[in-house]
Amino acid sequence: MSSIKVHNAMWPGLVGKEEGTDHPPISLERMLELTTNAEVNGQKFDGIDYFLFHPHTDPDASEDDLKTIAELVASKNLKIGTLVAPVWEGTVGGSAFGSQTDRDNFVLAVEKACRVANIFKAHGVREYGAIRIDTAGGVEDWAKDPAGNTTLAADTIKRAAKVAADNGERLAMEGEICWGGIHSWKDTLDLLEAIDMPETVGFQSDLAHTYLYLLGYNAPEHALVKPDHTDEEFWAAYRPMVDKLRPWTIDFHVAQNDGTVHGTGAHDKTGRHCPADDPNGKLDIVACSSEWLKDHADRKIEHICWDGCMFSNELLEEQGTWNTILDTMLKVRDAH
């Protein structure tokens, strides 16, 4: 099998960015430029993962417009991997455990993502990857009726999964502490088991978010370590947690976290994504990634992606940031 492909995410140019502030959106063209300019010992990124929403992409863009995007990415000698479906209120979708309209819109968002995926696949720029989702509903709303809302979310995601399966796609549900029902490792497992479609619905692990799972940041009852844990305590808790979620894991984000949360713009506080070489970073990135990537081929994981979500624009615009990230990604790849 060929080695794991190394991707960069485009959404750090969008998520938490707002016009008229000191962190405005960064264009797709600029994000691609920063990605393609990164180089370490003659090696470069293989591709990108891509958020299907404005201003990078209109989820209802014409086929010709989408082919133009495909050509742009391909012209940079990059592939497109996982696509982020616009499942949130304010994009196309709505909460997976919200009103009937919300839930119908959630499914519609996945339908639109699959349409784009098919166009990219037909072009040839996309050969692997999943459709990324979450529950698109807040933790507080979920907590009003955990059992009932888990059932609603499972039903919605099952409907979306049928659409995905009909299009030859898999849904990767990202574990993230700001989304209800997937805000802790235990609740995520419960939801995955309630959906019970392992061939089509899996887990997307992000190192920044899953470290906060360990701390029980939004679910203290599920904490496995204290913030002042030792290295020995970390691994004694981390490996068993990963062992529970790894069988479901079909998509993977490399990241760093300093044990805190962060949010900008309209995005609620979630795992702080730190630079790869952040001196306050709590994670041995290569070692932690290796726990998630054991037997990765069995779960059809063909690429990994760096997630620099909510990095400052100043940090994003520094080319050195991306060289350091690429170097880290290559070390993760080479470990497998």
CORWO-V661041 format. One record per helix or strand of 2 or more residues. SS is the DSSP state (h for helix, s for strand). FROM is the first residue (numbers start at 1). TO is the last residue. Records with the same first field share a line. If there is no record, write none. Layout:
BEGIN
SS=FROM-TO / FROM-TO
END
This chain:
BEGIN
s=5-9 / 47-51 / 79-84 / 131-133 / 171-174 / 201-206 / 249-254 / 261-262 / 270-271 / 303-306
h=11-13 / 28-37 / 63-75 / 100-123 / 139-143 / 146-166 / 185-195 / 207-215 / 220-222 / 231-246 / 285-293 / 296-299 / 313-316 / 319-334
END
